[in-house]
Amino acid sequence: MRRLIILLLVFSPFVNLAQEDAIQAIREKYYEVKQWVNTTDSDSLEYSSYYHDTRIRNVNNSPWRAFGIYQDTTHYYYSDEMEAEMMDGNTNNDRSWAVAMVINSTQYSVNHEYSEYLFEKGELIFYYKKTQITAQEDTEYRYYFSNGKLIRYMVNQKIIDNFEAEDISWIYSGGKSYLKSF
């Protein structure tokens, strides 16, 4: 038991350093993708390396029963699908590897939710969600993933250490559903 504690104390800094490196790599990827996402505006003269598709639910903003105002908009940003199918490691020729980011914005009544899913090679690596609920302060959530595991969870810029208790399966299923609908 004593050896285990000593080993944990010795290797703990290396684990944290590797985790910080993974988070930094995710952040760099995020900013790179967001830079290109922001240039997909049709009025921009700058060329984006991503294609952009939009799906809007309830285009006319007709009132929904029990919700009132309701609209859901999803933006897909993706690279060339045929190139993605041929990428190294893509043994199933999965075209969803082309998806770099999915941005979803939902308004219901006076509430608003905004979320971003960042993907790399068909895997979710980052999820961001911002909620604006009537008479409450905005809340921001950030989830960082590496090799399919949650490595950091943040609420309003504060790192939450005890994230094992958080059920994150809904994030993965949401991300997978966007990839399947692509």
ABEGO torsion letter per residue (X at the ends): XAAAAAAAAAAAAAAAAAAAAAAAAAAAAAAAAAAAAAAABAABABBBABBBBBBBBGAAGBBBBGAEBBBBBBBBBBBBAAAAAABBGBAAGBAAAABABBBBBBBBEABBBBBBBBBBGGBBABBBBBBBBBGBBBBBBBBBBBGGBBABBBBGGBBBABAAABBAAAAAAAAAAAAAAX
